[in-house]
Amino acid sequence: MKIGAIDVDATGGKRAEKGGRMVMTEESDGRRPGMAGLPLLVLERGVRLVLAGIFIYSGAIKLLDPATFAEIIAGFGLLPDALVAPVAILLPFAELVAGVGLVFAIPGSLSAITAMLVLFIAVLGYGIHLGLDIDCGCFGPEDPEQAYKSLRSALARDAAMMAAVAFIYWSRGRFRLRAGRLIR
C-alpha cells in the first residue's frame, strides 16, 4: 500500500522512496522494511532462552533431591525449621515454572525471575557478610571444599543474570517505542 511517498508493507515497515531509491526510516535498516530491530530481537530471545534454561535446570536439579536442598537452606539460618522443607520444594518449583514461562514469554515470568534473583542476591550477600562457609545451593549440592568460594561466584553469576534481565526489559521497551506496539 502506498501513502504519498511512503510505501507501507504488510508487516508495518516503512520505506520512503527518494529519486527512485529506498532510504532508511526509523523501522527500516535500508535493506528490508521493518527489519532494523531483527538482530536485537534475536539477541533478546537468545538471552531469554538461556536465562530460562538456567532456571529450568536449577529448579529441576533441586527438585530431584529436596532434602539436601533443605539442608543448604537451613545452613543460611534465615528460616524457621518449620518452613525449610516447604521452601525447599516450592522455591525450585517456582524456578522451574518461571523458566518454562520465560521460554513461552508468558506474562509475569520475567517478573518472577527478577524477584527470585533479588532474593538470591540478598541471601548470598547475607551469607558472604556473615562469612558463612556453606554451599550456595544454586544448582544442588556442590563440592563442600569450595563452599565459601561458591557464595562469591554465585553472587557474580546472579548479578550477570540480573544484567540479562535488565537487557530483556530494555530490549522490550525498544520494540514498543520503535513499533508503537509490542512486536511478539
C-alpha positions as CSV (number, residue, x, y, z in Angstrom):
1,M,0.0,0.0,0.0
2,K,1.4,3.4,-0.9
3,I,0.7,6.5,1.1
4,G,2.2,9.6,-0.7
5,A,5.9,9.0,-1.0
6,I,5.9,6.3,1.7
7,D,5.3,2.6,0.9
8,V,4.0,0.6,3.9
9,D,4.4,-3.2,3.7
10,A,2.2,-5.8,5.3
11,T,4.4,-6.1,8.4
12,G,4.1,-2.4,9.1
13,G,7.6,-1.5,8.0
14,K,8.0,1.8,6.1
15,R,10.1,2.5,3.0
16,A,10.5,6.0,1.8
17,E,11.5,6.5,-1.8
18,K,13.6,9.4,-2.9
19,G,14.6,9.7,-6.5
20,G,13.7,6.0,-7.2
21,R,15.8,4.6,-4.4
22,M,14.8,3.4,-1.0
23,V,16.0,5.4,2.0
24,M,16.0,4.3,5.7
25,T,13.2,5.2,8.0
26,E,13.0,4.5,11.8
27,E,11.6,1.0,11.2
28,S,14.0,0.1,8.3
29,D,17.6,-0.8,8.1
30,G,17.8,0.2,4.4
31,R,17.8,-3.4,3.2
32,R,14.4,-4.7,4.1
33,P,11.5,-2.7,5.5
34,G,10.8,-3.3,9.2
35,M,14.0,-5.3,9.8
36,A,16.1,-2.8,11.8
37,G,15.2,-4.5,15.1
38,L,15.7,-8.1,14.0
39,P,19.3,-8.6,15.4
40,L,18.1,-7.1,18.7
41,L,15.0,-9.3,18.7
42,V,17.1,-12.4,18.1
43,L,19.6,-11.4,20.8
44,E,16.7,-10.8,23.3
45,R,15.2,-14.1,22.5
46,G,18.5,-15.9,22.8
47,V,19.2,-14.3,26.2
48,R,15.7,-15.1,27.3
49,L,16.1,-18.7,26.4
50,V,19.5,-19.1,28.1
51,L,18.1,-17.5,31.3
52,A,15.1,-19.8,31.1
53,G,17.3,-22.8,30.6
54,I,19.3,-21.9,33.7
55,F,16.2,-21.6,35.8
56,I,14.7,-24.8,34.5
57,Y,17.8,-26.7,35.1
58,S,18.4,-25.2,38.5
59,G,14.8,-25.9,39.6
60,A,14.8,-29.4,38.2
61,I,18.1,-30.5,39.8
62,K,16.9,-29.2,43.3
63,L,13.6,-30.9,43.0
64,L,15.4,-34.3,42.4
65,D,16.8,-34.0,46.0
66,P,14.8,-31.6,48.1
67,A,16.2,-33.0,51.4
68,T,19.7,-31.9,50.5
69,F,18.5,-28.6,49.3
70,A,16.6,-28.2,52.6
71,E,19.9,-28.7,54.5
72,I,21.5,-26.0,52.4
73,I,18.6,-23.6,53.1
74,A,18.8,-24.4,56.8
75,G,22.6,-23.6,56.7
76,F,21.8,-19.9,56.0
77,G,19.8,-19.7,59.2
78,L,17.2,-17.4,57.8
79,L,14.0,-19.5,58.1
80,P,12.4,-21.3,61.0
81,D,12.7,-25.0,60.8
82,A,9.0,-25.5,60.0
83,L,9.4,-23.5,56.8
84,V,12.7,-25.1,55.5
85,A,11.1,-28.2,53.9
86,P,8.2,-26.4,52.2
87,V,10.6,-23.7,50.8
88,A,13.0,-26.5,49.6
89,I,10.1,-27.7,47.4
90,L,8.3,-24.5,46.5
91,L,11.3,-22.5,45.5
92,P,12.7,-25.0,42.9
93,F,9.2,-25.5,41.6
94,A,8.8,-21.7,41.2
95,E,12.2,-21.6,39.4
96,L,11.0,-24.4,37.1
97,V,7.6,-22.8,36.4
98,A,9.1,-19.3,35.8
99,G,11.8,-20.8,33.5
100,V,9.2,-22.5,31.4
101,G,7.1,-19.4,31.4
102,L,10.0,-17.4,30.1
103,V,10.5,-19.9,27.3
104,F,7.0,-19.2,26.1
105,A,7.1,-15.5,27.0
106,I,4.2,-15.9,29.5
107,P,3.4,-12.5,31.2
108,G,4.8,-12.4,34.7
109,S,7.5,-15.0,34.3
110,L,10.3,-12.4,33.8
111,S,9.0,-10.5,36.9
112,A,9.1,-13.8,38.9
113,I,12.6,-14.4,37.8
114,T,13.6,-10.9,38.7
115,A,12.1,-11.2,42.1
116,M,13.9,-14.6,42.7
117,L,17.2,-13.1,41.6
118,V,16.8,-10.2,44.0
119,L,16.1,-12.7,46.8
120,F,19.1,-14.9,45.8
121,I,21.4,-11.8,45.7
122,A,20.2,-10.7,49.1
123,V,20.6,-14.1,50.7
124,L,24.1,-14.6,49.1
125,G,25.2,-11.1,50.2
126,Y,24.0,-12.0,53.7
127,G,25.9,-15.3,53.7
128,I,29.1,-13.5,52.5
129,H,28.6,-10.7,55.1
130,L,28.4,-13.3,57.9
131,G,31.3,-15.3,56.5
132,L,29.2,-18.4,56.2
133,D,31.2,-21.4,54.9
134,I,28.3,-23.2,53.1
135,D,27.2,-24.2,49.7
136,C,25.1,-21.7,47.8
137,G,22.7,-24.4,46.7
138,C,22.2,-22.8,43.3
139,F,22.4,-26.0,41.3
140,G,22.0,-28.5,44.0
141,P,24.8,-29.7,46.3
142,E,28.3,-28.8,45.2
143,D,31.8,-29.6,46.4
144,P,31.9,-28.8,50.1
145,E,35.6,-27.8,49.8
146,Q,34.6,-24.9,47.6
147,A,31.6,-23.8,49.8
148,Y,32.5,-20.2,50.8
149,K,34.1,-19.5,47.4
150,S,30.8,-20.7,45.8
151,L,28.9,-17.9,47.5
152,R,31.1,-15.3,45.9
153,S,30.9,-16.9,42.4
154,A,27.2,-17.4,42.8
155,L,26.7,-13.7,43.6
156,A,28.7,-12.8,40.5
157,R,26.6,-15.3,38.4
158,D,23.3,-13.9,39.8
159,A,24.5,-10.3,39.1
160,A,25.2,-11.4,35.5
161,M,21.7,-12.9,35.3
162,M,20.3,-9.7,36.7
163,A,22.1,-7.8,33.9
164,A,20.5,-10.3,31.4
165,V,17.1,-9.5,32.9
166,A,17.8,-5.8,32.6
167,F,18.7,-6.3,28.9
168,I,15.5,-8.1,28.3
169,Y,13.4,-5.4,29.9
170,W,15.4,-2.7,27.9
171,S,15.0,-4.5,24.6
172,R,11.3,-5.0,25.1
173,G,11.0,-1.2,25.7
174,R,12.9,-0.5,22.5
175,F,10.5,-2.7,20.5
176,R,7.5,-0.9,22.0
177,L,9.0,2.5,21.1
178,R,10.0,1.6,17.6
179,A,6.7,0.0,16.5
180,G,4.3,1.9,18.7
181,R,3.2,-1.6,19.9
182,L,4.8,-4.7,21.2
183,I,6.2,-6.9,18.5
184,R,5.7,-10.5,19.6
